Amino acid sequence: MKRWPVLVLIAAACWLASGLYFVQPDEQALVRRCGRFAGVPREPGAHWGLPVGIDSIHRLKPREIKRVMIGPAEING
């Protein structure tokens, strides 16, 4: 009995399922297809894109504020 057709089918199904991604409520997702920005940012929820290797997903938190300290910090003492 040949098992390779079944294994190939399972591998192809897993690769196609890798296109499913979720965006959290405080995030937006940018999709890059073959290295180029593809469309508008994705809103929160479940989305399906092209499989891994074609699409890459970059999640951003647009309302998050980050602070960088430059220079010497004050020492209280």
Secondary structure, 3 states (H helix, E strand, C coil): CCCHHHHHHHHHHHHHHCCEEEECCCCEEEEEECCEECCCCECCEEEECCCECCEEEEEECCCCCCCCCCCCCCCCC
